[in-house]
Amino acid sequence: MSRFLFLTASTREPGHTGNSETLAQRAAASLPADAEQAWLRLADYAIPSFVDLRYTAGSYPRPEGDMATLLDETLAATDLVFVSPVYWFSIPSPLKTYLDHWSGWLRVPGLEFKEKMAGKRLWVISTSGNRERAQPMFDSYRLCAEFLAMQAMPPLWGKGGAPEAVLADGEALAAAGSYFLV
Ligand SMILES: Cc1cc2nc3c(=O)[nH]c(=O)nc-3n(C[C@H](O)[C@H](O)[C@H](O)COP(=O)(O)O)c2cc1C
Protein backbone atom coordinates (compact mmCIF):
# COMPACT_ATOMS: atom_id res chain seq x y z
CA MET A 1 0.00 0.00 0.00
CA SER A 2 1.44 3.37 -0.95
CA ARG A 3 0.94 6.54 1.06
CA PHE A 4 1.66 9.93 -0.51
CA LEU A 5 2.47 12.77 1.88
CA PHE A 6 1.98 16.15 0.25
CA LEU A 7 3.86 18.86 2.12
CA THR A 8 2.70 22.23 0.84
CA ALA A 9 5.13 25.06 1.38
CA SER A 10 3.46 28.13 -0.08
CA THR A 11 3.26 31.06 2.33
CA ARG A 12 0.07 32.46 0.85
CA GLU A 13 -2.54 33.40 3.45
CA PRO A 14 -4.79 30.67 4.85
CA GLY A 15 -7.60 29.89 2.45
CA HIS A 16 -5.60 31.01 -0.59
CA THR A 17 -4.50 28.06 -2.69
CA GLY A 18 -1.18 28.58 -4.41
CA ASN A 19 -0.27 27.56 -7.94
CA SER A 20 2.02 24.80 -6.77
CA GLU A 21 -0.81 23.25 -4.75
CA THR A 22 -3.21 23.62 -7.68
CA LEU A 23 -0.74 21.73 -9.86
CA ALA A 24 -0.24 19.11 -7.15
CA GLN A 25 -4.01 18.60 -6.88
CA ARG A 26 -4.11 17.93 -10.63
CA ALA A 27 -1.35 15.36 -10.28
CA ALA A 28 -2.97 13.75 -7.23
CA ALA A 29 -6.25 13.33 -9.12
CA SER A 30 -4.74 10.54 -11.17
CA LEU A 31 -3.32 8.58 -8.25
CA PRO A 32 -4.87 5.13 -7.97
CA ALA A 33 -7.83 4.95 -5.58
CA ASP A 34 -5.96 2.63 -3.23
CA ALA A 35 -3.07 5.07 -2.76
CA GLU A 36 -3.48 6.93 0.52
CA GLN A 37 -3.01 10.70 0.47
CA ALA A 38 -2.13 13.02 3.35
CA TRP A 39 -1.87 16.79 2.80
CA LEU A 40 -0.08 18.98 5.33
CA ARG A 41 0.28 22.73 4.99
CA LEU A 42 3.63 23.43 6.61
CA ALA A 43 2.63 26.99 7.56
CA ASP A 44 0.02 25.46 9.90
CA TYR A 45 2.73 23.74 11.93
CA ALA A 46 4.98 25.20 14.61
CA ILE A 47 8.39 24.37 13.16
CA PRO A 48 11.04 25.82 15.48
CA SER A 49 14.36 27.12 14.24
CA PHE A 50 16.75 24.24 13.97
CA VAL A 51 19.64 24.13 16.48
CA ASP A 52 22.82 22.29 15.49
CA LEU A 53 23.76 20.07 18.46
CA ARG A 54 26.05 17.76 16.50
CA TYR A 55 29.22 18.72 18.34
CA THR A 56 27.71 19.57 21.73
CA ALA A 57 24.96 17.22 22.96
CA GLY A 58 25.59 15.07 19.87
CA SER A 59 22.06 13.70 19.81
CA TYR A 60 18.46 14.90 19.85
CA PRO A 61 15.44 13.91 21.91
CA ARG A 62 12.40 12.48 20.16
CA PRO A 63 10.39 15.40 18.81
CA GLU A 64 7.11 16.39 20.46
CA GLY A 65 3.98 18.22 19.39
CA ASP A 66 3.85 19.41 15.80
CA MET A 67 7.34 18.13 15.06
CA ALA A 68 6.33 14.66 16.22
CA THR A 69 3.37 14.84 13.84
CA LEU A 70 5.65 15.84 10.98
CA LEU A 71 8.12 13.07 11.81
CA ASP A 72 5.40 10.43 12.10
CA GLU A 73 3.81 11.51 8.81
CA THR A 74 7.21 11.53 7.12
CA LEU A 75 7.99 8.01 8.26
CA ALA A 76 4.51 6.72 7.43
CA ALA A 77 4.81 7.87 3.81
CA THR A 78 6.11 5.69 1.02
CA ASP A 79 6.19 8.80 -1.19
CA LEU A 80 7.00 12.34 -0.11
CA VAL A 81 5.74 15.12 -2.35
CA PHE A 82 7.28 18.53 -1.79
CA VAL A 83 4.78 21.08 -3.09
CA SER A 84 7.28 23.82 -3.31
CA PRO A 85 7.17 27.22 -4.97
CA VAL A 86 10.57 28.67 -5.88
CA TYR A 87 11.61 31.42 -3.48
CA TRP A 88 14.79 33.27 -4.38
CA PHE A 89 15.84 30.45 -6.74
CA SER A 90 15.70 28.12 -3.78
CA ILE A 91 13.67 26.20 -1.19
CA PRO A 92 10.91 28.17 0.60
CA SER A 93 11.72 28.63 4.27
CA PRO A 94 8.95 26.46 5.83
CA LEU A 95 10.16 23.48 3.83
CA LYS A 96 13.81 24.33 4.33
CA THR A 97 13.37 24.48 8.11
CA TYR A 98 11.46 21.19 8.09
CA LEU A 99 14.35 19.68 6.09
CA ASP A 100 16.93 21.06 8.52
CA HIS A 101 15.17 19.03 11.23
CA TRP A 102 16.00 15.88 9.30
CA SER A 103 19.56 16.49 10.52
CA GLY A 104 18.25 16.18 14.08
CA TRP A 105 16.05 13.19 13.29
CA LEU A 106 19.14 11.43 11.96
CA ARG A 107 20.54 11.72 15.48
CA VAL A 108 17.57 10.64 17.60
CA PRO A 109 18.80 7.50 19.39
CA GLY A 110 16.93 4.41 18.25
CA LEU A 111 14.92 6.17 15.57
CA GLU A 112 16.95 4.89 12.61
CA PHE A 113 15.68 7.71 10.47
CA LYS A 114 18.19 7.17 7.69
CA GLU A 115 17.36 3.49 7.35
CA LYS A 116 13.63 4.22 7.32
CA MET A 117 13.93 6.96 4.69
CA ALA A 118 15.96 4.82 2.29
CA GLY A 119 13.96 3.80 -0.75
CA LYS A 120 11.10 6.25 -0.25
CA ARG A 121 10.38 8.29 -3.37
CA LEU A 122 10.76 12.07 -3.33
CA TRP A 123 8.61 14.03 -5.77
CA VAL A 124 8.75 17.79 -6.28
CA ILE A 125 5.88 19.84 -7.68
CA SER A 126 6.70 23.48 -8.17
CA THR A 127 5.73 26.74 -9.82
CA SER A 128 7.70 29.91 -10.38
CA GLY A 129 8.24 32.53 -13.05
CA ASN A 130 10.89 30.59 -14.93
CA ARG A 131 11.74 26.87 -15.12
CA GLU A 132 15.45 27.29 -15.80
CA ARG A 133 16.02 29.44 -12.73
CA ALA A 134 14.28 26.86 -10.56
CA GLN A 135 17.12 24.42 -11.23
CA PRO A 136 19.12 25.21 -8.06
CA MET A 137 16.11 24.23 -5.94
CA PHE A 138 15.51 21.04 -7.93
CA ASP A 139 19.19 20.16 -7.60
CA SER A 140 19.05 20.71 -3.82
CA TYR A 141 16.11 18.35 -3.42
CA ARG A 142 17.76 15.70 -5.59
CA LEU A 143 20.96 15.88 -3.55
CA CYS A 144 19.01 15.66 -0.28
CA ALA A 145 17.22 12.57 -1.58
CA GLU A 146 20.47 10.98 -2.66
CA PHE A 147 22.02 11.68 0.75
CA LEU A 148 19.31 9.54 2.33
CA ALA A 149 19.27 6.92 -0.43
CA MET A 150 15.78 8.00 -1.42
CA GLN A 151 14.61 7.85 -5.03
CA ALA A 152 14.64 11.37 -6.49
CA MET A 153 11.84 11.55 -9.03
CA PRO A 154 11.91 14.08 -11.89
CA PRO A 155 10.24 17.34 -10.81
CA LEU A 156 6.98 18.68 -12.18
CA TRP A 157 7.10 22.40 -12.90
CA GLY A 158 4.50 24.93 -14.02
CA LYS A 159 4.47 28.65 -14.67
CA GLY A 160 3.10 30.39 -11.59
CA GLY A 161 2.77 33.96 -10.43
CA ALA A 162 -0.67 35.36 -9.61
CA PRO A 163 -3.22 32.93 -8.11
CA GLU A 164 -4.36 30.33 -10.65
CA ALA A 165 -1.78 31.46 -13.22
CA VAL A 166 -0.74 27.84 -13.61
CA LEU A 167 -4.15 27.03 -15.09
CA ALA A 168 -2.93 28.81 -18.23
CA ASP A 169 0.08 26.48 -18.51
CA GLY A 170 -1.41 23.70 -20.63
CA GLU A 171 1.87 21.81 -20.85
CA ALA A 172 2.18 21.65 -17.06
CA LEU A 173 -1.44 20.57 -16.61
CA ALA A 174 -0.99 17.80 -19.17
CA ALA A 175 2.22 16.65 -17.47
CA ALA A 176 0.43 16.69 -14.09
CA GLY A 177 -2.13 14.21 -15.39
CA SER A 178 0.49 11.50 -15.74
CA TYR A 179 3.09 12.69 -13.23
CA PHE A 180 2.72 9.87 -10.72
CA LEU A 181 2.04 7.20 -13.34
CA VAL A 182 5.59 5.93 -13.78
C1 LIG B 1 9.57 35.31 -1.37
C2 LIG B 1 9.36 35.00 -2.81
C3 LIG B 1 10.46 34.72 -3.61
C4 LIG B 1 10.29 34.39 -4.96
N1 LIG B 1 11.39 34.09 -5.69
C5 LIG B 1 11.24 33.71 -6.99
C6 LIG B 1 12.36 33.32 -7.76
O1 LIG B 1 13.49 33.29 -7.29
N2 LIG B 1 12.16 32.95 -9.05
C7 LIG B 1 10.91 32.96 -9.61
O2 LIG B 1 10.77 32.62 -10.79
N3 LIG B 1 9.82 33.29 -8.90
C8 LIG B 1 9.95 33.66 -7.59
N4 LIG B 1 8.85 33.97 -6.85
C9 LIG B 1 7.52 33.80 -7.46
C10 LIG B 1 6.88 32.47 -7.07
O3 LIG B 1 7.77 31.39 -7.29
C11 LIG B 1 5.62 32.20 -7.87
O4 LIG B 1 4.68 33.26 -7.72
C12 LIG B 1 4.97 30.90 -7.46
O5 LIG B 1 3.95 30.57 -8.39
C13 LIG B 1 4.39 30.98 -6.07
O6 LIG B 1 3.91 29.71 -5.70
P1 LIG B 1 2.47 29.46 -5.08
O7 LIG B 1 1.47 30.09 -6.03
O8 LIG B 1 2.35 27.98 -5.00
O9 LIG B 1 2.42 30.13 -3.74
C14 LIG B 1 8.99 34.34 -5.52
C15 LIG B 1 7.89 34.61 -4.71
C16 LIG B 1 8.06 34.94 -3.38
C17 LIG B 1 6.85 35.24 -2.51
The ligand as a Tripos MOL2 file, in Angstrom:
@<TRIPOS>MOLECULE
LIG
   31    33     1     0     0
SMALL
NO_CHARGES

@<TRIPOS>ATOM
      1 C1          9.5730   35.3150   -1.3700 C.3       1 LIG1
      2 C2          9.3640   34.9980   -2.8130 C.ar      1 LIG1
      3 C3         10.4580   34.7220   -3.6140 C.ar      1 LIG1
      4 C4         10.2890   34.3930   -4.9590 C.ar      1 LIG1
      5 N1         11.3860   34.0900   -5.6900 N.ar      1 LIG1
      6 C5         11.2360   33.7080   -6.9860 C.ar      1 LIG1
      7 C6         12.3580   33.3200   -7.7560 C.ar      1 LIG1
      8 O1         13.4870   33.2940   -7.2870 O.2       1 LIG1
      9 N2         12.1640   32.9490   -9.0500 N.ar      1 LIG1
     10 C7         10.9100   32.9570   -9.6130 C.ar      1 LIG1
     11 O2         10.7720   32.6220  -10.7900 O.2       1 LIG1
     12 N3          9.8170   33.2850   -8.9020 N.ar      1 LIG1
     13 C8          9.9530   33.6580   -7.5860 C.ar      1 LIG1
     14 N4          8.8500   33.9730   -6.8550 N.ar      1 LIG1
     15 C9          7.5160   33.8020   -7.4600 C.3       1 LIG1
     16 C10         6.8790   32.4710   -7.0670 C.3       1 LIG1
     17 O3          7.7720   31.3880   -7.2880 O.3       1 LIG1
     18 C11         5.6160   32.2050   -7.8720 C.3       1 LIG1
     19 O4          4.6780   33.2650   -7.7170 O.3       1 LIG1
     20 C12         4.9690   30.8960   -7.4590 C.3       1 LIG1
     21 O5          3.9470   30.5660   -8.3870 O.3       1 LIG1
     22 C13         4.3890   30.9770   -6.0650 C.3       1 LIG1
     23 O6          3.9120   29.7090   -5.7020 O.3       1 LIG1
     24 P1          2.4660   29.4620   -5.0780 P.3       1 LIG1
     25 O7          1.4740   30.0910   -6.0330 O.co2     1 LIG1
     26 O8          2.3500   27.9820   -4.9990 O.co2     1 LIG1
     27 O9          2.4190   30.1300   -3.7420 O.co2     1 LIG1
     28 C14         8.9870   34.3380   -5.5190 C.ar      1 LIG1
     29 C15         7.8900   34.6150   -4.7130 C.ar      1 LIG1
     30 C16         8.0630   34.9430   -3.3780 C.ar      1 LIG1
     31 C17         6.8510   35.2420   -2.5100 C.3       1 LIG1
@<TRIPOS>BOND
     1     1     2 1
     2     2     3 ar
     3     2    30 ar
     4     3     4 ar
     5     4     5 ar
     6     4    28 ar
     7     5     6 ar
     8     6     7 ar
     9     6    13 1
    10     7     8 2
    11     7     9 ar
    12     9    10 ar
    13    10    11 2
    14    10    12 ar
    15    12    13 ar
    16    13    14 ar
    17    14    15 1
    18    14    28 ar
    19    15    16 1
    20    16    17 1
    21    16    18 1
    22    18    19 1
    23    18    20 1
    24    20    21 1
    25    20    22 1
    26    22    23 1
    27    23    24 1
    28    24    25 2
    29    24    26 1
    30    24    27 1
    31    28    29 ar
    32    29    30 ar
    33    30    31 1
@<TRIPOS>SUBSTRUCTURE
     1 LIG1         1 GROUP 0 **** ****
